């Protein structure tokens, strides 16, 4: 069953990035990631699945598919499942 939220591992899998790379981006260049969900009183890193998919579509529209293809994988394949 798919949850409504991505944790850092699921986000990494969806964006084809290592979780440590995501943490580094969060510290140094957070604008290069989808908007994060802030949970008051918690240090958990979470992203709404819907927000991530919208962000990916926006990146596609702005930069085209080729910018986000890594190691020959199409990161924006809508058939991608976790």
Order of alpha helices (4+ residues) and beta strands (2+ residues): beta-alpha-alpha-beta-alpha-beta-beta
